[in-house]
Amino acid sequence: MVMNMAKYEPLFETEPSTLALANQTSNNQPHLLQVAPTIRDPPGYHDHTINIVQSDLDELRQGQTIRGLLTSVDNGHQHSVDVSMDSRGNFVMTSCDGTAQCWDGHSTQMTLVY
């Protein structure tokens, strides 16, 4: 039981501290989403990134939408976006600053960098 703690986790009366730490570390693993670049002028060519963690990625894969994610600041601005995953496993921006698309022309398709 001690050698494979994850497998036997349901048998423990209280979660072992090493297992709790491993679960917490796994849920906080960082990931980076890339917003597609835009060439609209103004504001000119730029893109944005969004930092998420493993638990966000798990929720997206379960069909949930993550709301109110803030992008990086590029070309003097940032966006508040809602992100979901489509049926083909692509990351999609479902809302940008409260509208269907960003005012500066970013595509709704996003890329998971890592």
Sequence and secondary structure as in RCSB ss.txt:
>XXXX:A:sequence
MVMNMAKYEPLFETEPSTLALANQTSNNQPHLLQVAPTIRDPPGYHDHTINIVQSDLDELRQGQTIRGLLTSVDN
GHQHSVDVSMDSRGNFVMTSCDGTAQCWDGHSTQMTLVY
>XXXX:A:secstr
  TTTTTTGGG SS  HHHHHHHHHHHT EEEEEEEEE  TTT SEEEEEEEEHHHHHHHHTT  EEEEE   BT
TB  EEEEEE TTS EEEEEETTBSS TT   SEEEE  
